[in-house]
Amino acid sequence: MTTLAVRNEAQKILLEREMLGQISDGQWENARPLDHWEPWCNATIIVDPVNVGRDFYARKDNYNLTSKYLLDIVGDRMLEAVQASVSGYDRKRMVADLRDLKAILKAWRA
């Protein structure tokens, strides 16, 4: 089993409910290599704030999760998904979490 550990529940929700779909079938569906999405979509996402990152190889890990174009289209939906589970969550926190996720996608888990 491969895992991707994120820092908090909001990041897990953002990945599971929106970003993995954007990586596989949305914003980055035609990115190279064509199978770039497979390791991300096959990973189990866990919350482990002490040891974030991945334990698998991915040929692509440079997704711009804070793209204005992307957030203009799906940002409200993403925010609502997190707000349903995380009290007091706002757009500013969401953008900060997405910036952090960009770094987490590149990090290796010990």
Rosetta blueprint (number, residue, H / E / L):
1 M L
2 T L
3 T E
4 L E
5 A E
6 V E
7 R L
8 N L
9 E H
10 A H
11 Q H
12 K H
13 I H
14 L H
15 L H
16 E H
17 R H
18 E H
19 M H
20 L H
21 G H
22 Q H
23 I H
24 S H
25 D H
26 G L
27 Q L
28 W L
29 E L
30 N L
31 A L
32 R L
33 P L
34 L L
35 D L
36 H L
37 W L
38 E H
39 P H
40 W H
41 C H
42 N H
43 A L
44 T E
45 I E
46 I E
47 V E
48 D L
49 P L
50 V L
51 N L
52 V L
53 G E
54 R E
55 D L
56 F L
57 Y L
58 A L
59 R L
60 K L
61 D L
62 N L
63 Y L
64 N L
65 L L
66 T L
67 S L
68 K H
69 Y H
70 L H
71 L H
72 D H
73 I H
74 V H
75 G H
76 D H
77 R H
78 M H
79 L H
80 E H
81 A H
82 V H
83 Q H
84 A L
85 S L
86 V L
87 S L
88 G L
89 Y L
90 D L
91 R H
92 K H
93 R H
94 M H
95 V H
96 A H
97 D H
98 L H
99 R H
100 D H
101 L H
102 K H
103 A H
104 I H
105 L H
106 K H
107 A L
108 W E
109 R L
110 A L
